[in-house]
Amino acid sequence: MLIVAGLGNPGHKYAKTRHNVGYEVIDELAKVCGIRMKDRRFRGLTGSGYLEGQKVLLLKPETFMNLSGDSIAEAVQYYKADPAQDLIVISDDINLPLGALRLRRKGSAGGHNGLKHIISRLESDAFLRVRVGVGDRVSAEEDLVSHVLGHFNRDEKRQMAEATARAAEAVRCIAAEGIDRAMNKYNSSIKENI
């Protein structure tokens, strides 16, 4: 079972914010794959189906960002999944330019509290990631929390719609061709990603 988890915060208040890009990618994957996100399991909203011929669980943890690991660890344990091969986590990244993608097999949390909690709960940093750039803070005075919980402006929304579709394609590529091929294809230069 392939588990694809998109990070975000539940509730209307957080919908379409920078921090909820993971949720947006899951919604795009669900649409493309014809998977209905209708079940509540593993402390999250889930949908099951097939992705590139593999059985998949799409998961939107509803534990709030900083406790994402609780939801994901439950799903991993239930399916006896190997996170290094069977788990793909999609998150926002303020260290990447708006719309840029970075795929990795493992690594640090990079200051992202959701990833930090997942690493803590899985006791490993070895899981596949798709990081989506949401742009740097506008100024040093802008609070990080305000930035990631803020909404995109009109131009940014257009760029992020394209990035969301590309991130969903990257997940499909991982499922079909493996992480190495997907990294070669989607970790291109920043200029090509935006």
N, C-alpha and C positions, 0 to 999 in steps of 0.2 A: 504494500500500500504506500503510495506516495502521498505525503502530507505537505500541502502548500498553505502556509500561514501568512496572512497580511496583517501587519500591525496597525493599530489605530486605537481610538477611544470611542466607546459607544455613546449613542445619544445624538439628538438633533443639534445640540449646541456645538458639537465637534465636527459635524459633517462637513466635508469639503475643505477642511483645514490642511495645512502643510503636514501635520503629524499623522493625518489619516490617509496618506497616499497608499499605504499597504492595503487598506480596505478597498480603495478605488481599483487597484490592480486585481484583487480577488473578484470584484464585481465584473470587471472586464473579462476575466477568465471564465467566470460562470456564464456570462452571456455568450461568449464564443463557443464554449463547450456544451451549451444547453443544460447546465447544471442549476437546479433550483436551490437557492440558499434559504432553506426553510426549517432546518432542524436546530434544536438547541442541545448541544452536547459539549462536553469538555470545557464548560464555562465559556462557551462561545456560540456563534452562529455558524452552522456548517451546511455543506452540501456535498453529496457524493456522486461520482460518475466516472467518466473516463477522460484522460488527457493523453493524447498521442498513443492510444492503445493500452495505457496503464491505468489501473484502478487508482483513483485519486480522492482524497478528502480535502476540500477547500475549507479553510478555517479562518474566521475573524474573531480572535479572542475578545471577550467582553469584560475582561478583568481590569480594564484600563491599562494604558501603556506600560507603566512601571511594574506591573505584575503579569505581563504577558507570558512569562515562563511557566506560570501555574497551569494555564490552559494548554499550552503547547506540550509540556511534560506529560500531562494526562493523556493526550492523544498519542504521543510517542510510546508511552508505556502500554496503553490499551492495545495498540497494533504491533507491539514488540518491534518497532521500527528501529533501524540503525540511522541515527540523525546524520551521520556523515554521508549517507547515500539516499536516504528516504525523506529528508526534511528540507524544504526550501522556505526560507523566511524572507519576506518582502518588507522593506522599511524605508522611511524617509532618511535623507542624509543632508545636513546643513553644510557639510564640507565639500559637497559637489555642486557645480553650477546647476542652475535650474534646468531640469529635463535630462541631465546626463545620467547614464547608468553605469554601475560598477557591479560585476558579478564576482563572487569569491567562493572558495570552498570552505574557508575557515578564517578566523582572525579575531582581533579584539573587538570590543563593543564600540570603539571610536567615540566614546562619550555619549552614546545612545543608551538611555536607561532601559528601554525595552529589550534591546539586545543583551545588555548587561544582566538583566534578570533571567533571560533564557539561558545564557551561559552558566549562570549560577545554578539554576534548577536542573539543567542537563549535566552539570559538572564537566562540561566540555565546550570548546569553542569550534568544534568540528561539525558544522552544518552549513549547507549551501545558503548563500545570501544573494538577493537582488536588491541593491541599494539604489534609490531614486533621488537624484539631486533636487532639493527644494530651494536652493539659493541661500547665499549668506545673508546674515543680518544686514539691514540697510545702514546702520551706524553702530558705533561702539555703545551708544547710549541705549539702543534698543535691547530690551530684556529678551533673553533667549526663550523663555516660556511664552512671552507675547508673540515672538516670531513664529515658533512652531505651531502655536494654537491660532495663528492668524490665517486669514483667507487670502487667496491669490487675487491679483487684479485681473482685468480683462485680458491683457496680453499674456500674462502668466498662465491664465486658465487655458488658453489655446495651446501654449507650449506643453502644459502638463497633460492635456488630453492626448497629445501625440506621445508624450513620454509614457503615459499609462498604457497605451496600446503597444508601444515598443517593449515595455517591461513584461506585459502578458505574452508577447511573442518570444521574449527571452526565456520565460518559464517553459513555454511549449518546446523551445529548442533544447533546453536542458533535459526535458522528459524524452524527447525523440532522439537526440544526438549526443547527449552527455554534457557535463559541465565544461570540459576543455573546449569543445567546439563552440559552445555558447559564449564562453569568455572571449574567444578569438573573434567572434562575430559582433558581440555587443559591447565589449570593452575597447571600442575604437577610440580614436582621439576625441577629446571634448568637443572640438569644432564640428565633427561629424554627428555627434549626439544631439546637438541643439540646432 
